[in-house]
């Protein structure tokens, strides 16, 4: 794969946790490439290293050895401040638990990444309202998270991940708590919106109902990528 077309390149990633004196290897020589314009899913049993891998890719966690490049930048060699700035500009993260601030409205929650990036609050909230409209929540900009359904909260979380126009969107189990139709709607939204501007999207999931949305599926086990395959729809296309 051409390096200029890559969003992510992981080479020989190793991550070991020390849990009370016991060493647990979460990543054991992971190699993975994710292209621009691609929706990659990471699947596999619980504890196989999926969340650790996306945390390294998103710059939330440092690996012990190996290299992780995002848009050609080696995250491990960045200073903490440069890494924070890089993430703020380039990466959006959709957390499994949504991580919305309960005291803030939907628009205020979505505006947080823009305010962190230095945008004036009024401008940030106008931009947030526009993105909420894009995800079908234009009428709910002033609602608190407690006033929203699970599917609506997930849409707010997605809008927050997209509002600063990141080139890489990372999602941890975005449909795990949603019913089939809502999960399908969320994935349609993610694929249509997140990849519209030639971004890249990587999703950790156990939800086999959404596998067909992927361009490729990487299967993990015991800290390894054991198989990467294209989806049936991509092969047919």
Secondary structure as a PSIPRED ss2 file (coil, helix, strand):
# PSIPRED VFORMAT (PSIPRED V4.0)

   1 X C   1.000  0.000  0.000
   2 X C   1.000  0.000  0.000
   3 X H   0.000  1.000  0.000
   4 X H   0.000  1.000  0.000
   5 X H   0.000  1.000  0.000
   6 X E   0.000  0.000  1.000
   7 X E   0.000  0.000  1.000
   8 X E   0.000  0.000  1.000
   9 X E   0.000  0.000  1.000
  10 X E   0.000  0.000  1.000
  11 X E   0.000  0.000  1.000
  12 X E   0.000  0.000  1.000
  13 X E   0.000  0.000  1.000
  14 X E   0.000  0.000  1.000
  15 X E   0.000  0.000  1.000
  16 X E   0.000  0.000  1.000
  17 X E   0.000  0.000  1.000
  18 X E   0.000  0.000  1.000
  19 X E   0.000  0.000  1.000
  20 X C   1.000  0.000  0.000
  21 X C   1.000  0.000  0.000
  22 X E   0.000  0.000  1.000
  23 X E   0.000  0.000  1.000
  24 X E   0.000  0.000  1.000
  25 X E   0.000  0.000  1.000
  26 X E   0.000  0.000  1.000
  27 X E   0.000  0.000  1.000
  28 X E   0.000  0.000  1.000
  29 X E   0.000  0.000  1.000
  30 X E   0.000  0.000  1.000
  31 X E   0.000  0.000  1.000
  32 X E   0.000  0.000  1.000
  33 X E   0.000  0.000  1.000
  34 X E   0.000  0.000  1.000
  35 X E   0.000  0.000  1.000
  36 X C   1.000  0.000  0.000
  37 X C   1.000  0.000  0.000
  38 X C   1.000  0.000  0.000
  39 X E   0.000  0.000  1.000
  40 X E   0.000  0.000  1.000
  41 X E   0.000  0.000  1.000
  42 X E   0.000  0.000  1.000
  43 X E   0.000  0.000  1.000
  44 X C   1.000  0.000  0.000
  45 X C   1.000  0.000  0.000
  46 X C   1.000  0.000  0.000
  47 X C   1.000  0.000  0.000
  48 X C   1.000  0.000  0.000
  49 X C   1.000  0.000  0.000
  50 X H   0.000  1.000  0.000
  51 X H   0.000  1.000  0.000
  52 X H   0.000  1.000  0.000
  53 X H   0.000  1.000  0.000
  54 X H   0.000  1.000  0.000
  55 X H   0.000  1.000  0.000
  56 X H   0.000  1.000  0.000
  57 X H   0.000  1.000  0.000
  58 X C   1.000  0.000  0.000
  59 X C   1.000  0.000  0.000
  60 X C   1.000  0.000  0.000
  61 X C   1.000  0.000  0.000
  62 X C   1.000  0.000  0.000
  63 X C   1.000  0.000  0.000
  64 X C   1.000  0.000  0.000
  65 X E   0.000  0.000  1.000
  66 X E   0.000  0.000  1.000
  67 X E   0.000  0.000  1.000
  68 X E   0.000  0.000  1.000
  69 X E   0.000  0.000  1.000
  70 X E   0.000  0.000  1.000
  71 X C   1.000  0.000  0.000
  72 X C   1.000  0.000  0.000
  73 X E   0.000  0.000  1.000
  74 X E   0.000  0.000  1.000
  75 X H   0.000  1.000  0.000
  76 X H   0.000  1.000  0.000
  77 X H   0.000  1.000  0.000
  78 X C   1.000  0.000  0.000
  79 X C   1.000  0.000  0.000
  80 X H   0.000  1.000  0.000
  81 X H   0.000  1.000  0.000
  82 X H   0.000  1.000  0.000
  83 X H   0.000  1.000  0.000
  84 X H   0.000  1.000  0.000
  85 X H   0.000  1.000  0.000
  86 X H   0.000  1.000  0.000
  87 X H   0.000  1.000  0.000
  88 X H   0.000  1.000  0.000
  89 X H   0.000  1.000  0.000
  90 X H   0.000  1.000  0.000
  91 X E   0.000  0.000  1.000
  92 X E   0.000  0.000  1.000
  93 X E   0.000  0.000  1.000
  94 X E   0.000  0.000  1.000
  95 X C   1.000  0.000  0.000
  96 X C   1.000  0.000  0.000
  97 X C   1.000  0.000  0.000
  98 X C   1.000  0.000  0.000
  99 X C   1.000  0.000  0.000
 100 X C   1.000  0.000  0.000
 101 X C   1.000  0.000  0.000
 102 X C   1.000  0.000  0.000
 103 X C   1.000  0.000  0.000
 104 X C   1.000  0.000  0.000
 105 X E   0.000  0.000  1.000
 106 X H   0.000  1.000  0.000
 107 X H   0.000  1.000  0.000
 108 X H   0.000  1.000  0.000
 109 X H   0.000  1.000  0.000
 110 X H   0.000  1.000  0.000
 111 X H   0.000  1.000  0.000
 112 X H   0.000  1.000  0.000
 113 X H   0.000  1.000  0.000
 114 X H   0.000  1.000  0.000
 115 X H   0.000  1.000  0.000
 116 X H   0.000  1.000  0.000
 117 X C   1.000  0.000  0.000
 118 X C   1.000  0.000  0.000
 119 X C   1.000  0.000  0.000
 120 X C   1.000  0.000  0.000
 121 X H   0.000  1.000  0.000
 122 X H   0.000  1.000  0.000
 123 X H   0.000  1.000  0.000
 124 X H   0.000  1.000  0.000
 125 X H   0.000  1.000  0.000
 126 X H   0.000  1.000  0.000
 127 X H   0.000  1.000  0.000
 128 X H   0.000  1.000  0.000
 129 X H   0.000  1.000  0.000
 130 X H   0.000  1.000  0.000
 131 X H   0.000  1.000  0.000
 132 X H   0.000  1.000  0.000
 133 X H   0.000  1.000  0.000
 134 X H   0.000  1.000  0.000
 135 X C   1.000  0.000  0.000
 136 X C   1.000  0.000  0.000
 137 X C   1.000  0.000  0.000
 138 X H   0.000  1.000  0.000
 139 X H   0.000  1.000  0.000
 140 X H   0.000  1.000  0.000
 141 X C   1.000  0.000  0.000
 142 X C   1.000  0.000  0.000
 143 X C   1.000  0.000  0.000
 144 X E   0.000  0.000  1.000
 145 X H   0.000  1.000  0.000
 146 X H   0.000  1.000  0.000
 147 X H   0.000  1.000  0.000
 148 X C   1.000  0.000  0.000
 149 X C   1.000  0.000  0.000
 150 X H   0.000  1.000  0.000
 151 X H   0.000  1.000  0.000
 152 X H   0.000  1.000  0.000
 153 X H   0.000  1.000  0.000
 154 X H   0.000  1.000  0.000
 155 X H   0.000  1.000  0.000
 156 X H   0.000  1.000  0.000
 157 X H   0.000  1.000  0.000
 158 X H   0.000  1.000  0.000
 159 X H   0.000  1.000  0.000
 160 X H   0.000  1.000  0.000
 161 X H   0.000  1.000  0.000
 162 X H   0.000  1.000  0.000
 163 X C   1.000  0.000  0.000
 164 X C   1.000  0.000  0.000
 165 X C   1.000  0.000  0.000
 166 X C   1.000  0.000  0.000
 167 X C   1.000  0.000  0.000
 168 X E   0.000  0.000  1.000
 169 X E   0.000  0.000  1.000
 170 X E   0.000  0.000  1.000
 171 X E   0.000  0.000  1.000
 172 X E   0.000  0.000  1.000
 173 X C   1.000  0.000  0.000
 174 X C   1.000  0.000  0.000
 175 X C   1.000  0.000  0.000
 176 X C   1.000  0.000  0.000
 177 X C   1.000  0.000  0.000
 178 X C   1.000  0.000  0.000
 179 X C   1.000  0.000  0.000
 180 X H   0.000  1.000  0.000
 181 X H   0.000  1.000  0.000
 182 X H   0.000  1.000  0.000
 183 X H   0.000  1.000  0.000
 184 X H   0.000  1.000  0.000
 185 X H   0.000  1.000  0.000
 186 X H   0.000  1.000  0.000
 187 X H   0.000  1.000  0.000
 188 X H   0.000  1.000  0.000
 189 X H   0.000  1.000  0.000
 190 X H   0.000  1.000  0.000
 191 X H   0.000  1.000  0.000
 192 X H   0.000  1.000  0.000
 193 X H   0.000  1.000  0.000
 194 X H   0.000  1.000  0.000
 195 X C   1.000  0.000  0.000
 196 X C   1.000  0.000  0.000
 197 X C   1.000  0.000  0.000
 198 X C   1.000  0.000  0.000
 199 X C   1.000  0.000  0.000
 200 X E   0.000  0.000  1.000
 201 X E   0.000  0.000  1.000
 202 X E   0.000  0.000  1.000
 203 X E   0.000  0.000  1.000
 204 X E   0.000  0.000  1.000
 205 X C   1.000  0.000  0.000
 206 X C   1.000  0.000  0.000
 207 X C   1.000  0.000  0.000
 208 X H   0.000  1.000  0.000
 209 X H   0.000  1.000  0.000
 210 X H   0.000  1.000  0.000
 211 X H   0.000  1.000  0.000
 212 X H   0.000  1.000  0.000
 213 X H   0.000  1.000  0.000
 214 X C   1.000  0.000  0.000
 215 X C   1.000  0.000  0.000
 216 X E   0.000  0.000  1.000
 217 X E   0.000  0.000  1.000
 218 X E   0.000  0.000  1.000
 219 X E   0.000  0.000  1.000
 220 X E   0.000  0.000  1.000
 221 X E   0.000  0.000  1.000
 222 X C   1.000  0.000  0.000
 223 X C   1.000  0.000  0.000
 224 X E   0.000  0.000  1.000
 225 X E   0.000  0.000  1.000
 226 X E   0.000  0.000  1.000
 227 X E   0.000  0.000  1.000
 228 X E   0.000  0.000  1.000
 229 X E   0.000  0.000  1.000
 230 X E   0.000  0.000  1.000
 231 X C   1.000  0.000  0.000
 232 X H   0.000  1.000  0.000
 233 X H   0.000  1.000  0.000
 234 X H   0.000  1.000  0.000
 235 X H   0.000  1.000  0.000
 236 X H   0.000  1.000  0.000
 237 X C   1.000  0.000  0.000
